[in-house]
Amino acid sequence: MVNINKPRILFIVPPVIYARQPSIGIAYMCSFFKNKGYETKALDLNTDITVPNDGDDLYWSQFDSHKKFFETHRDLFDKWVEEILKYNPQIIGFNIWNTSLYSSLRLATMIKMKDKNKFIVFGGFLCSVDGKGIIRYPQVDAVVCGEGEEAMLEIAENYANNNGKAVPGCLLRKDGEVIDGGPRAEIDNIDSLPFPDFSDFKFDKYVFKNYIPISF
């Protein structure tokens, strides 16, 4: 059952990521938080547009490539921001890869311009590699470095209680200062997590339409 006193959370898979199949990481996050009584939703923006070279990691790791993408698809970015704010999440989590950092920063900036109180969290592979570099961007409120379930839960609980204390596995921005929570132990038993929830993903929009990713 959803607890109305808990913040609503939206998880975003930003462009540009090769749209071969849904994100199992975000699917796990959705099931984990729903199991904890949070209202949450996943939004894979890569299924809204066909990008012919979406698998070209080198191209999409460049700032100029994303600048051109944004300028060409400004209306789509406006639509995405409107859709995000319509859901009215208090916390917005972005799944960050090296190919999606710049589009994520652009979207985060646009969201903050509309509502500065939205709490923006970046997590995912790139954050585990360069979390301290990413937290320097002012539109990012927190960075999860490593597994996201327990760390993000603590962020959400702190948000609900207006508590800005350090969170293991996270970098948090508070009053212009960065709070480093240090490392967090990985989850020992993956069976303790609920099965991933893929219900928000548009399977017909992916390259591999009849497949789902698994962890083992």
N, C-alpha and C positions, 0 to 999 in steps of 0.2 A: 504494500500500500504506500502511495506517495505521501510524504510528510510535507505539508504546505509551509512549514517553518524552515525547511531546508532550501538552499539556493537551487534554482533551476540551472542546469548545465547543458551546454551545447558543445559537441565535439565536431571539429571541422577537419576534413581532409582537403587541404588547399591545392591549387594548381601550381606547378605542373608535375603530376606524378603519372607514370605509365598506367593507364586504366585497364590493367589486365584482370583484376579481381578486387573484391572489397578488402578493406584494411582489417586484418584480424585484430590488430592492436586496439583500434577504436571499437570494434565489436565486443572485445573483452571489457573495455572501459564502460560501455553502455550497459552490459549485463551486470557488471559489478555494482554500478551505482543504482541501477533499478532494484537490485537485490537489497541495497542498503536504504531503500525508500526515497530515492531522489527521482525527480522528474528529469529525464534526459533524452537527448536525441542526437543522431549522427547525420552529418551532411557532407557528402562527397561531391565537391564542386567539379571534379574532373569528369563527371558523367553529364555535365550540362553543356559541354562543348567538345567537338572533335578537334584534337590537336595532332596533325599528321606525324610530327616528329616528337611525340611525347616521351618516347623512350631514349631520346638523345640527352643523356645525363650531362655531358660536357656543355652543350648549348644552354640547357636550362639552369646550369650553375652560375651563369653569367648575369650580372646586373643589367647590362644593356639588352639582353634577350627579354627579360621580364619587363623592362621599361617599354619596349616595343609592343609586347603582349598587352600591357595595361593600356597603352595609348590606342591600340586597335580595338580593344574590347572594354572601353570605359563604361559603356552602358551596361554590360554584363556585371562588372564590378559593383556598379550602383544597385543593380537588381539583387546581387548577393547580399550586400549590406542591408538592404531593405528586408530581405527574407530573414536574415539573422536577427535583426532587431524586432521583427514581427513576432518571432518566437519568444522574445523578451527574456533571454537568459541573464542571470546575474554573473555567471562565470562562463567564459568562452575558451575552450581548449583547442589549440592548433597542433596537428600532427606534422612535425617539421622534418623535411629531408633537405639535402643540399639543393635539390631541384625546385623546392617550393618556398625557400626562405623569403625571397624578395616579394613574391606575391602575398605571402602571409603578413609581412611587415606593412605592405600597402593596405591590405584589408584591415589590419589592426588599427592603423592610423585613421582610416575612414570611419571605423566604428567609434573610436575615441572622439572624433570630431562631432559625431552625432550624439554620443552619450559617454562622457568622460568617466562615468562611474562603473562602466563594464570592466570586469576583472579579467584581464587577458593572460592566459597561461600558454606557454610554448613547451611542447614535449616531443619525444620521438628521437630518432637516431641522431640527428645533427646536434640536438641538445645534450646528448650524452658525450659527444665529441668536443663541442665548443660552447658549453653552457655559459661560461663567464663572458665569452664574446657576445652572445645573444642577449644577455640581461642588460648590456649597455644600451640597447635601443630603448628609448623612453616610453614607447607604446607597449612595451612588454612588462607586465607586473610581476610575473613569476616564471621561472624555468624549472622544469622537472628533468633531472639528470639521471636517467636509468628507468627502472620499472615504474609505471605510472599509477597503478591502482591504489596502493596504500598511501603514497605521497600525495596524490590528488585528493584522496579522501580527507587527509589531515588539512590540506589547504581549504577544502570546502567547509570543514568543521570550524576552522579558524575564522573564515569569512562570516559564517553564521553567527559567531560569538564576538565578532569585531576584535579578533585577537591577532596581532601581528607578530607572534613569536616565531622563532626559527623552526623550520620543518626539515628533518633529515631527508636527503636526496633532492633538495630544492634550493634554488636561489630566489630570494624574495626582495622586491624593492619596497622600502618603507621610508617616507620622508626624505627621498633623495639618496638614501643609503642602501647598499646591497647587503642583505643578511644571508650568509652562507650556512645552511643547516648541516653541512658535512655529509658524509656518505650514509646510505641506507642499505641495510641488509636485504638481499634478494629474497623473494618468496621461495621457501624450501619445497613446498608441496603444491604443484600446479593444480592438483585435484581439489584444492581448497577454493579455487575460483569457480564461479558458475560458468556454464557453457557460453561461448560468445553469442551475442545477439546481432544477427544480420538483418533484422526486420526493416531497418531504415534504408537499406542499400537497394539500388535499382539494378538488379542482376542482368536485365536485358541490355544494359548500357556498357557492359564490360566486354573485353575481348574474349575471355573464357567464360561463356555464359552459364555453363553447367558445372562449374567448379567452385569450391570454397577452400580457402587456406586452412591449415590445421597446425597446431603446435604439438610437438612430440619430444 
